[in-house]
Amino acid sequence: MMHEFYDANLMSVERLFEGKVFRVPDYQRNYSWEARQWEDFWNDIKDGLETHTEHYWGTIILRKIKGEFFYFKEEEKRYEVYEVVDGQQRLTTLYLFFLALSRVGRKEIFFKRYVKSGDIYRLELGGLNKEFIKSLVDGNPMEPDIKSNRLLKECLEYFEDQIRAYGKIDELSGYVPNLTFSLEFVLLDEILAVKAFETLNDRGKPLNLLDKTKSFLMFFSVRYMQDTRHEINRIFGNVFTAYDLIKDTGEKEGIDYIKSNRFTEDELLRFFYHYFAHYAIQKYNLPDPYYYDTSAADVFEIFIKGACNHLKQDPGKLKNFVHEFLTELDRFVHAFQKLMEEVKSNSTIRRLFCFSGLDARVYPLIIALKATGDEALLDDEMLHLIDVLDMRIYKIKGTDPRADLYRNVIATIKMNPDRDKIKEGIREFINRFMSDESFSYHLKGHLYQNKATKYILWEYEKYKNPEFNDLDYELYTKCQKEHILPQAPGMKFPAYGFKDEEDYFSTIHTLGNLCLLEEDLNVKCQNKGLQEKARYYQTSRIKTTRTLGFEIENRGFTRENIEKRTDEIARFCLMHWKL
């Protein structure tokens, strides 16, 4: 169907591939489909084949690159280049399926028709996937250095395994190209291209708010400003790549928050808001105030859309705002990426992110400080204050006071990166919500379930045993929190200095009754008596735990020992996380 702005046709996969090279531009996000999407993809093929029904893959949105083509001399065939506007995840998965099918079925003609025609790769990926997928096609796979490339490799292996187990190579080779279909949109108008990206994303992963932000800014660029599309594409390409690298570092280095599902592309947008919004509101006289507890959705709907709609009557101001938004977003995200790289080499940064597990509410602060470009801002004193803030308020206190920290400190960093004022603001915030007196009180409470406890015991080990290698993250991950006197007492009271069961349970979850113990030893200690536990403690790599084992064997362990040990660890914490 021809239209003034697009050409839309429902066609078989064979026709979709005919005479085309698909190019995923650098500014699109890297490959991100995982096992769930591959399973759906494979089941759709298998179900369609077994029920003799056609299958519809959804919409593939393309834009023809004028004047660019490849010529396959052997077959005297010309391949036009089409940029993939949307559908790249599905198209890449289909391409990997064809590669797997041609390999398992040893179908050279199939490979030449859909995967690589002579020297012409029928799908070109951008960004960090560009060279890796070529290495897969050529049978000399590079070592996948990032998650996105690992997914490409695992997807290919998944389809190879499924096809090998399923068999029916000839049936699959006939069914997928000829009886599965896609709606091909070839866009002739740039405005429609950017709107289509936002509205025609069916199946697969839903658009995240960064995708929507890019699409919205592209639309405004075409409609209201002199062309800034190249800058938008370039910056968002950088941001998507940086996100993948941040995520990959988090997984490799064991940063719990970064490797979790909570850290998404949308979080980048929310973190950036706290760095940029207050400054932009002041400079461009924007109508909506800064909100310290905003969601990523509100950043997009209220701040970004609101700012652009407010400024669209003045194209000069609008263009300046968009340019500054893009420049600062690029700077902010790359500062974040640099912090993640420093996890590998800077012991203080490593302790914060890997061992302590910096709370997500503190991320906007440390990234904003890094984004200023002034390395002196993140000096040892500032990093210590960030550690104290995280430990006292977001771990030990465990509540969510943020308003003053975000409004008075984080939101002002871009406008006024005064090191002394920032430190003063952090100190005032900590003093208000977790003074020394309050910190000491909380440290003597029930902390077994607190997320800070393991790190406290680890740092206490370094204090007691200076030669201890406190950067041994492998050992840290193996260690668990162990109750010295058990959670299930199984004894008659009075015992161990406790008058009754109520008295016992008021004390056993305090720091003094907890120690670090390797997982394999902890398993052996379960349901064991104190003297038997002591023998396992004596084999621990944690010196304080070993010493404790010998002390228990020779002198026992009572309520008095717990209280004394709790007081000692609390005093250490007040000294170590000193304000």
KAKAWO-V828801 format. One record per backbone hydrogen bond with DSSP energy under -0.5 kcal/mol. CO is the residue of the C=O (numbers start at 0). NH is the residue of the N-H. If there is no record, write none. Layout:
[[CO/NH] [CO/NH]]
This chain:
[[0/7] [4/187] [4/188] [5/2] [6/185] [8/10] [8/183] [10/181] [11/15] [12/16] [13/17] [16/19] [18/79] [20/81] [21/23] [21/123] [22/24] [22/83] [24/27] [33/36] [33/37] [34/38] [35/39] [36/40] [37/41] [38/42] [39/43] [40/44] [41/45] [42/46] [43/47] [44/48] [45/49] [46/50] [47/51] [47/52] [48/51] [54/56] [54/180] [57/182] [58/60] [59/61] [59/184] [60/84] [60/85] [61/186] [62/82] [63/65] [64/67] [66/68] [67/80] [69/71] [69/78] [70/72] [71/74] [71/75] [71/76] [72/75] [76/71] [77/79] [78/69] [79/20] [80/64] [81/22] [82/62] [82/84] [85/60] [86/90] [87/91] [88/92] [89/93] [90/94] [91/95] [92/96] [93/97] [94/98] [95/99] [96/100] [97/101] [98/102] [99/103] [100/104] [101/106] [102/105] [105/107] [106/110] [107/111] [108/112] [109/113] [110/114] [110/115] [114/121] [115/117] [116/118] [116/119] [118/120] [119/116] [121/21] [122/124] [123/23] [125/128] [126/129] [128/132] [129/133] [130/134] [131/135] [132/136] [133/137] [134/139] [135/138] [142/144] [145/149] [146/150] [147/151] [148/152] [149/153] [150/154] [151/155] [152/156] [153/157] [154/158] [155/159] [156/160] [157/161] [158/162] [159/163] [160/164] [161/165] [162/166] [167/171] [168/172] [169/173] [170/174] [171/175] [173/177] [174/178] [175/179] [176/13] [178/54] [179/12] [180/56] [181/10] [181/183] [182/59] [182/184] [183/8] [183/185] [184/61] [184/186] [185/6] [188/192] [189/193] [190/194] [191/195] [192/196] [193/197] [194/198] [195/199] [199/201] [207/211] [208/212] [209/213] [210/214] [211/215] [212/216] [213/217] [214/218] [215/219] [216/220] [217/221] [218/222] [219/223] [219/224] [220/224] [227/231] [228/232] [229/233] [230/234] [231/235] [232/236] [233/237] [234/238] [235/239] [236/240] [237/241] [238/242] [239/243] [240/244] [241/245] [242/246] [243/247] [244/248] [245/249] [246/250] [247/251] [248/252] [249/253] [249/254] [253/255] [254/258] [255/259] [256/259] [256/262] [259/262] [261/263] [263/266] [263/267] [264/267] [264/268] [265/269] [266/270] [267/271] [268/272] [269/273] [270/274] [271/274] [271/275] [272/276] [275/279] [276/280] [277/281] [278/282] [279/283] [280/284] [280/285] [289/291] [290/293] [294/298] [295/299] [296/300] [297/301] [297/302] [298/303] [299/304] [302/306] [303/307] [304/308] [305/309] [306/310] [307/311] [310/313] [310/317] [313/317] [314/318] [315/319] [316/320] [317/321] [318/322] [319/323] [320/324] [321/325] [322/326] [323/327] [324/328] [325/329] [326/330] [327/331] [328/332] [329/333] [330/334] [331/335] [332/336] [333/337] [334/338] [335/339] [336/340] [337/341] [338/342] [340/343] [341/344] [341/345] [344/346] [345/349] [346/350] [347/351] [348/352] [349/353] [349/354] [350/355] [351/356] [351/357] [358/361] [358/362] [359/362] [359/363] [361/364] [361/365] [362/366] [363/367] [364/368] [365/369] [366/370] [367/371] [369/372] [372/374] [373/376] [373/377] [374/377] [375/378] [376/378] [378/382] [379/383] [380/384] [381/385] [382/386] [383/387] [384/388] [385/389] [386/390] [387/391] [388/392] [388/393] [389/394] [390/395] [391/396] [392/397] [392/398] [399/401] [401/405] [402/406] [403/407] [404/408] [404/409] [405/410] [408/411] [408/412] [409/412] [411/415] [415/417] [416/418] [417/421] [418/422] [419/423] [420/424] [421/425] [422/426] [423/427] [424/428] [425/429] [426/430] [427/431] [428/432] [429/433] [434/438] [435/439] [436/440] [437/441] [438/442] [439/443] [440/443] [441/444] [444/446] [446/449] [449/452] [451/455] [452/456] [453/457] [454/458] [455/459] [456/460] [457/461] [458/462] [459/463] [460/464] [464/467] [467/469] [468/471] [470/472] [471/475] [472/476] [473/477] [474/478] [477/518] [479/481] [479/516] [481/514] [486/488] [494/497] [495/558] [497/493] [497/494] [499/503] [500/504] [501/505] [503/506] [503/507] [506/509] [508/446] [508/447] [509/512] [510/513] [512/483] [514/481] [516/479] [517/520] [517/521] [518/522] [519/523] [520/524] [521/525] [522/525] [524/527] [528/532] [529/533] [530/534] [531/535] [532/535] [532/536] [533/537] [535/538] [536/539] [540/542] [541/545] [542/546] [543/547] [544/548] [545/549] [546/550] [547/551] [548/552] [549/553] [550/554] [550/555] [551/555] [557/561] [558/562] [559/563] [560/564] [561/565] [562/566] [563/567] [564/568] [565/569] [566/570] [567/571] [568/572] [569/573] [570/574] [571/575] [572/576] [574/577]]
